[in-house]
């Protein structure tokens, strides 16, 4: 049986490969501590699940849900964004419901790229960003992001022949896997660059709230200006008239709703319309009850968001401290639910081998940096999805393995 050539570029998947390694470790009797996948172990808040549960008894929620039926959700999204960033959003033309932000990043290239066009992607970066480009028949120009540049791309290094064939740039800050935060000045530079070169600017923003040592969650109007300085910036603080950008959000991280698969896009009305065309050919929308839960999340109490961020901050501190105590010096991540650690010798050039042998020997699973791009080689990503005591136990096992 012959399959499409577009599948050739999708053979290597960091999560699928580690899933196989974890299965082998379990089959060998290992108690697996899975730090390889950024799926929050925290529960969704009761007011969210109550809204979904209440919807189940309403037969009106049981049918197909088309775009017009999502108006209440889109209005909640627009209000949430305006409250958070002080920028108005038209819920009718500038918001689109998504099945997680990954749907947006995977489908956006289908709306923007013709076969052979380039997309400028962060390297390392989230794998679905590349997958969508390959499915659209596009080419990828990886923009290396290095520690010496604060994990920000250097636009001046992009060759002019590549720029001439480029149609889109994908950014994502706070960044997975490096946990870096991009300052507003960087976004302003990116917007100017994309305007100059006629590029669509895609910003994947799943970790909007997972910023440590700063303000998170909904900001009361009287405190908005003061607190916004401490938050990770939105691309629309640099592109206030939404001239070139689209931004993707998810409720998976802030509201622990990963399994519910709900997110949304905010952005330029033409980009929203184009993505909506692609989406219409692929699916309808989620079950209406899930959107009712999402509305409750966005409009209800935000104390659970702040509590979740504090939980991940404590886990970060415990895990980093434990690594440093065994002599593995890692920077303290300012955001996200990950620790991006440079590998010690003799694994510094083979992150896949390190992660495979680690889970085989100890049951501790992590994600190899090479799975996120060429510039990720030499690193490993740990997801902080276990309580502090489990994380410190994992570090003890890691110490035995390294030594």
Order of alpha helices (4+ residues) and beta strands (2+ residues): alpha-beta-alpha-alpha-beta-alpha-beta-alpha-beta-alpha-beta-alpha-beta-alpha-beta-beta-alpha-alpha-alpha-beta-alpha-beta-beta-beta-alpha
